[in-house]
Amino acid sequence: MGERVIPLTDWRRAHVASPATMVPVTGLLSDALGRPLRDLRISVTDRCNFRCSYCMPKEVFDKRYAFLPHEQLLSFEEITRLAGLFAAHGVRKLRLTGGEPLLRKHLEILVEMLSALRTPDGDPLDLTLTTNGSLLARKARSLRAAGLKRLTVSLDALDDAIFQRMNDVGFPVGEVLAGIDAALDAGFGPIKVNMVVKRGVNDHEIIPMARHFRDRYGAQAVLRFIEFMDVGATNGWRMDDVVPSAEVLRRLQAQWPLAALEASAPGETAERWAYADGRGEVGLISSVTQAFCHDCNRARLSTEGQLFLCLFGSRGHDLRSLLRGGANDAEIASAIAHVWTARDDRYSELRGSGHAAGQGERKVEMHYIGG
């Protein structure tokens, strides 16, 4: 039997980002709704060693699934060149994602290259990475030495049986927890820990997770609860599976007094709550029930160099063809500017209305552009 073919043409077909006219770089780029460009999420691989049902369900992403060949991936030099151009347009934060980014060989080299970039004012960029933690124990020190500033670890349950069912490859939770400890020992603190909550699957782990990270790590680990999202077309999303953040908050408040905190930065996705006794904080990311499209300042660069303007997008804009076609920096920067200034995406605000951009088209899968 040949390779299983999944119809991905909608989101792998890109619009070529041709620079019709030159746009000067001012660092003040805004989209059609007045939202600035501040955050670039860079997927360095479309592969992952987990098969979480909400991202890469095993029945779709099996041994026959055709991932991208290496020659189609952006090289470290290409990623760094694009990141520098995005920084010139106002990006202040770079997040490396996947797939599982630590599967990309020699990732520390890319981290070192990106850590050398500067804003137009000469400041270093906020360089961070999201990982499932499976390789973190062996990689934490080298990533820190290369210049990585912050880490986010995805962890959906503390109970080992539940966690292994959710990652669907039998990976033990203890190794992820060991990775978090190793990262803290390497100087990554505070670490953010993201838990995707799905009703009837792991929602009974909300309090045990909160208690563990509050009692063991205090302010050194910030647990964030994420509503199960309708990303892509393979995770079987239903609204009935969503545990609204308001319900999560009620469960937490039944255990501990909490006080609301201000957002840590413009465009922050998490609503922050502090434990009244000073034992750190928790975050709530309500991307389904309380859309934050109005101040979304994030762009996403896929593994093969497509620029996506929304996590729920259906088509990207091809920057790789410009890189490999001989375009100069001014031409590529102009192409980026044209794409961003035309952006009017606000899928989550329009969810269910039938008017969201790309409604009816196959949405890009999370493993391809990161969360």
C-alpha positions as CSV (number, residue, x, y, z in Angstrom):
1,M,0.0,0.0,0.0
2,G,1.3,3.5,-0.9
3,E,1.5,6.5,1.4
4,R,-1.8,7.7,2.8
5,V,-2.8,11.0,1.2
6,I,-4.7,13.5,3.2
7,P,-6.2,16.4,1.2
8,L,-4.1,19.4,2.4
9,T,-4.1,21.4,-0.8
10,D,-6.2,24.3,0.6
11,W,-3.7,25.2,3.3
12,R,-0.5,24.2,1.6
13,R,-1.4,26.3,-1.5
14,A,0.1,29.7,-0.9
15,H,-0.5,33.1,-2.5
16,V,2.9,34.3,-3.8
17,A,3.7,37.4,-1.7
18,S,4.9,39.5,-4.6
19,P,6.1,43.0,-3.7
20,A,4.0,45.0,-6.2
21,T,5.3,48.3,-4.9
22,M,8.1,49.2,-2.5
23,V,7.1,50.0,1.1
24,P,9.5,51.8,3.4
25,V,10.4,50.1,6.7
26,T,9.3,52.2,9.6
27,G,8.8,49.7,12.4
28,L,5.2,50.9,12.7
29,L,3.4,48.4,10.5
30,S,-0.4,48.1,11.2
31,D,-3.1,45.9,9.6
32,A,-6.4,46.9,8.2
33,L,-7.9,47.0,11.7
34,G,-5.1,49.0,13.2
35,R,-3.3,46.1,14.9
36,P,0.5,46.4,14.9
37,L,2.9,43.5,14.0
38,R,4.7,42.6,17.2
39,D,4.9,38.8,17.5
40,L,6.3,36.2,15.0
41,R,5.8,32.5,15.6
42,I,8.2,30.4,13.6
43,S,7.5,26.7,13.0
44,V,10.8,24.9,12.5
45,T,9.3,21.4,11.8
46,D,6.0,19.9,11.0
47,R,6.9,16.7,12.8
48,C,6.1,15.7,16.4
49,N,6.8,12.6,18.5
50,F,3.3,13.0,20.2
51,R,-0.1,12.2,18.7
52,C,-2.3,14.4,20.8
53,S,-5.9,14.1,19.6
54,Y,-6.5,17.9,19.5
55,C,-3.5,18.5,17.2
56,M,-2.1,15.4,15.4
57,P,-4.5,12.5,15.9
58,K,-2.9,9.2,15.2
59,E,-5.6,8.0,12.8
60,V,-4.6,10.8,10.4
61,F,-0.9,11.3,11.2
62,D,0.2,7.7,11.0
63,K,3.3,6.0,9.7
64,R,2.2,6.5,6.2
65,Y,1.6,10.3,6.5
66,A,3.9,12.3,4.2
67,F,5.6,15.0,6.2
68,L,7.6,17.7,4.4
69,P,11.0,16.7,3.0
70,H,14.0,18.5,4.4
71,E,14.7,20.5,1.3
72,Q,11.4,22.2,1.5
73,L,12.0,23.5,5.0
74,L,13.4,26.9,5.5
75,S,17.1,26.8,6.4
76,F,18.4,28.4,9.6
77,E,19.9,31.2,7.4
78,E,16.5,31.8,5.7
79,I,14.6,31.8,9.0
80,T,17.1,34.3,10.5
81,R,17.0,36.6,7.4
82,L,13.2,36.7,7.5
83,A,13.1,37.2,11.3
84,G,15.4,40.2,10.9
85,L,13.1,41.7,8.3
86,F,10.1,41.2,10.6
87,A,12.0,42.8,13.4
88,A,12.5,45.9,11.2
89,H,8.7,46.0,10.8
90,G,8.1,46.1,14.5
91,V,8.3,42.5,15.7
92,R,9.7,42.3,19.2
93,K,9.0,38.7,20.1
94,L,10.0,35.4,18.3
95,R,8.5,32.1,19.3
96,L,9.9,28.9,18.0
97,T,7.3,26.2,17.5
98,G,6.4,23.1,15.5
99,G,5.4,20.3,15.5
100,E,7.8,19.7,18.2
101,P,10.7,22.2,17.7
102,L,13.3,20.2,19.6
103,L,13.1,17.5,16.9
104,R,14.8,19.9,14.5
105,K,18.5,18.9,14.4
106,H,21.0,21.4,15.8
107,L,18.2,23.9,16.8
108,E,20.7,25.5,19.2
109,I,22.5,26.9,16.2
110,L,19.3,28.7,15.1
111,V,18.7,30.0,18.6
112,E,22.2,31.5,18.6
113,M,21.6,33.1,15.2
114,L,18.3,34.6,16.3
115,S,19.6,35.8,19.6
116,A,22.0,38.0,17.7
117,L,19.2,40.0,16.1
118,R,18.2,43.4,17.3
119,T,15.3,45.8,17.0
120,P,15.9,49.1,15.2
121,D,16.5,50.6,18.6
122,G,19.3,48.1,19.3
123,D,17.4,45.9,21.8
124,P,17.5,42.1,21.7
125,L,14.3,40.3,20.7
126,D,12.3,38.3,23.2
127,L,13.2,34.8,22.1
128,T,11.1,32.0,23.4
129,L,10.1,28.4,22.5
130,T,7.1,26.1,23.0
131,T,7.8,22.4,23.5
132,N,6.0,19.2,24.7
133,G,9.0,18.8,27.1
134,S,9.9,15.3,25.9
135,L,13.5,16.3,25.0
136,L,13.8,19.2,27.4
137,A,15.9,17.5,30.1
138,R,18.7,16.9,27.6
139,K,18.4,20.2,25.7
140,A,17.7,22.8,28.4
141,R,21.2,23.9,29.1
142,S,22.4,24.1,25.5
143,L,19.3,26.1,24.6
144,R,20.0,28.5,27.5
145,A,23.6,28.8,26.5
146,A,22.6,29.6,22.9
147,G,20.6,32.5,24.0
148,L,17.0,31.3,24.4
149,K,15.3,33.5,27.0
150,R,12.0,31.8,27.9
151,L,10.1,28.5,27.6
152,T,6.6,27.3,27.4
153,V,5.9,23.6,28.1
154,S,2.7,21.9,27.0
155,L,1.3,19.5,29.6
156,D,-2.3,18.3,29.6
157,A,-2.5,16.1,32.7
158,L,-0.5,15.2,35.8
159,D,-2.0,11.7,36.1
160,D,0.3,9.4,34.1
161,A,-2.4,7.2,32.6
162,I,-4.4,10.2,31.4
163,F,-1.3,11.9,30.0
164,Q,-0.2,8.8,28.1
165,R,-3.7,8.4,26.6
166,M,-3.7,12.1,25.5
167,N,-0.2,12.0,23.9
168,D,-1.2,8.6,22.4
169,V,2.4,7.3,22.2
170,G,2.7,6.1,25.8
171,F,5.1,8.9,26.8
172,P,5.4,9.2,30.7
173,V,4.5,12.4,32.4
174,G,7.5,12.0,34.7
175,E,9.9,12.7,31.9
176,V,8.1,16.0,31.0
177,L,8.2,17.0,34.7
178,A,11.9,16.2,34.8
179,G,12.3,18.4,31.7
180,I,10.7,21.3,33.6
181,D,13.0,20.8,36.5
182,A,16.0,20.7,34.2
183,A,14.9,23.9,32.5
184,L,14.5,25.7,35.9
185,D,18.0,24.5,36.9
186,A,19.3,25.9,33.6
187,G,17.9,29.3,34.4
188,F,14.6,29.3,32.6
189,G,12.2,30.8,35.1
190,P,9.4,31.5,35.3
191,I,8.3,28.8,32.9
192,K,4.8,28.8,31.4
193,V,2.9,25.5,31.3
194,N,0.0,25.2,28.9
195,M,-2.9,22.7,29.6
196,V,-5.5,22.2,26.8
197,V,-8.7,21.3,28.6
198,K,-11.2,19.0,27.0
199,R,-14.4,18.1,28.7
200,G,-14.6,14.4,29.8
201,V,-11.0,13.8,28.9
202,N,-8.8,15.8,31.3
203,D,-11.0,18.5,32.9
204,H,-10.9,16.6,36.3
205,E,-7.1,17.3,36.2
206,I,-7.6,21.1,36.5
207,I,-7.3,21.2,40.3
208,P,-4.5,18.5,40.6
209,M,-2.5,20.4,38.0
210,A,-3.0,23.7,39.7
211,R,-2.2,22.3,43.1
212,H,1.0,20.6,41.9
213,F,2.5,23.7,40.1
214,R,1.4,26.1,42.9
215,D,2.8,24.0,45.7
216,R,6.0,22.8,44.0
217,Y,7.1,25.8,41.9
218,G,5.2,28.8,43.1
219,A,6.0,31.8,40.9
220,Q,8.6,29.8,38.9
221,A,5.9,28.1,36.9
222,V,2.7,29.7,35.5
223,L,0.0,27.2,34.7
224,R,-2.3,28.3,31.9
225,F,-5.6,26.7,30.9
226,I,-6.5,26.8,27.2
227,E,-9.9,26.2,25.8
228,F,-10.0,23.3,23.3
229,M,-10.0,25.1,19.9
230,D,-11.3,24.3,16.4
231,V,-7.9,24.5,14.8
232,G,-7.4,22.6,11.5
233,A,-9.9,19.9,10.3
234,T,-8.7,16.7,12.0
235,N,-9.3,17.1,15.7
236,G,-13.0,16.4,15.8
237,W,-13.8,19.7,17.5
238,R,-17.2,20.2,19.1
239,M,-18.4,23.0,21.2
240,D,-19.6,20.5,23.8
241,D,-16.0,19.5,24.4
242,V,-15.0,23.0,25.4
243,V,-14.7,23.8,29.1
244,P,-15.1,27.6,29.2
245,S,-12.5,29.6,31.0
246,A,-15.3,31.0,33.3
247,E,-16.0,27.4,34.5
248,V,-12.3,26.8,35.0
249,L,-12.0,30.0,37.1
250,R,-15.0,28.9,39.2
251,R,-13.4,25.6,40.0
252,L,-10.1,27.3,40.9
253,Q,-11.8,29.9,43.1
254,A,-13.6,27.1,45.0
255,Q,-10.1,26.0,46.1
256,W,-8.1,29.2,46.5
257,P,-8.8,33.0,46.7
258,L,-7.6,34.6,43.4
259,A,-7.0,38.2,42.4
260,A,-7.1,39.6,38.9
261,L,-3.9,40.9,37.4
262,E,-3.2,43.3,34.6
263,A,-2.1,41.9,31.2
264,S,1.7,41.5,31.0
265,A,1.9,43.1,27.5
266,P,-0.3,44.5,24.8
267,G,-2.0,41.6,22.8
268,E,-1.5,39.2,25.7
269,T,-3.8,36.2,25.2
270,A,-4.0,35.0,28.8
271,E,-6.2,36.5,31.5
272,R,-4.0,36.5,34.6
273,W,-5.1,35.6,38.2
274,A,-2.8,35.6,41.2
275,Y,-3.1,33.4,44.3
276,A,-4.0,35.7,47.2
277,D,-1.3,34.1,49.3
278,G,1.4,35.0,46.9
279,R,2.1,31.4,45.6
280,G,2.3,32.5,41.9
281,E,-0.5,32.8,39.3
282,V,-2.6,31.0,36.8
283,G,-3.7,32.1,33.3
284,L,-6.9,31.5,31.3
285,I,-6.8,31.5,27.5
286,S,-10.3,31.9,26.2
287,S,-9.9,31.7,22.5
288,V,-13.3,30.2,22.0
289,T,-15.6,31.9,24.5
290,Q,-13.9,35.3,24.7
291,A,-12.1,36.0,21.5
292,F,-9.1,38.3,21.6
293,C,-8.9,39.1,17.9
294,H,-9.3,42.8,18.5
295,D,-5.7,43.2,19.6
296,C,-4.0,40.2,18.0
297,N,-0.5,41.2,16.9
298,R,0.8,37.8,15.9
299,A,2.0,36.5,12.5
300,R,3.0,32.9,11.9
301,L,5.7,31.6,9.6
302,S,5.3,28.0,8.5
303,T,8.0,25.4,8.3
304,E,8.3,25.9,4.5
305,G,8.1,29.7,4.6
306,Q,4.4,30.5,4.2
307,L,3.2,33.5,6.2
308,F,-0.1,33.0,7.9
309,L,-2.0,35.8,9.5
310,C,-4.3,33.8,11.8
311,L,-4.1,30.5,13.7
312,F,-7.4,29.6,12.0
313,G,-6.2,30.6,8.5
314,S,-6.7,28.5,5.4
315,R,-4.0,29.9,3.1
316,G,-0.5,31.3,3.5
317,H,1.6,33.8,1.6
318,D,4.7,32.3,0.0
319,L,7.9,34.0,1.3
320,R,10.2,31.1,0.4
321,S,9.8,31.7,-3.3
322,L,11.1,35.3,-2.8
323,L,14.0,34.1,-0.7
324,R,15.0,31.4,-3.2
325,G,14.1,33.5,-6.2
326,G,16.8,36.2,-5.6
327,A,14.6,38.9,-4.1
328,N,16.6,41.5,-2.0
329,D,15.7,42.5,1.5
330,A,13.8,45.6,0.5
331,E,11.6,43.5,-1.8
332,I,10.9,40.9,0.8
333,A,10.2,43.5,3.5
334,S,7.8,45.2,1.1
335,A,6.0,41.9,0.4
336,I,5.6,41.4,4.1
337,A,4.2,44.9,4.5
338,H,1.6,44.4,1.7
339,V,0.4,41.2,3.3
340,W,0.1,42.6,6.9
341,T,-1.5,45.9,5.9
342,A,-4.3,44.0,4.1
343,R,-4.9,41.7,7.1
344,D,-8.4,41.8,8.5
345,D,-8.6,38.3,10.0
346,R,-10.8,37.9,13.1
347,Y,-12.0,34.3,12.9
348,S,-12.7,33.8,16.6
349,E,-14.9,36.9,16.8
350,L,-16.9,35.7,13.8
351,R,-16.9,32.0,14.7
352,G,-20.3,30.5,13.8
353,S,-21.5,33.6,12.0
354,G,-20.5,32.3,8.5
355,H,-18.6,35.5,7.9
356,A,-15.1,34.5,9.1
357,A,-12.3,34.8,6.6
358,G,-11.8,31.4,4.9
359,Q,-15.1,30.1,6.3
360,G,-15.8,26.8,4.5
361,E,-12.2,26.3,3.5
362,R,-10.0,23.7,5.1
363,K,-8.1,25.4,8.0
364,V,-4.4,25.0,8.4
365,E,-3.4,22.3,10.9
366,M,-1.8,23.4,14.2
367,H,1.3,21.2,13.8
368,Y,2.1,23.1,10.6
369,I,2.2,26.6,12.0
370,G,2.4,26.1,15.8
371,G,-0.1,27.1,18.4
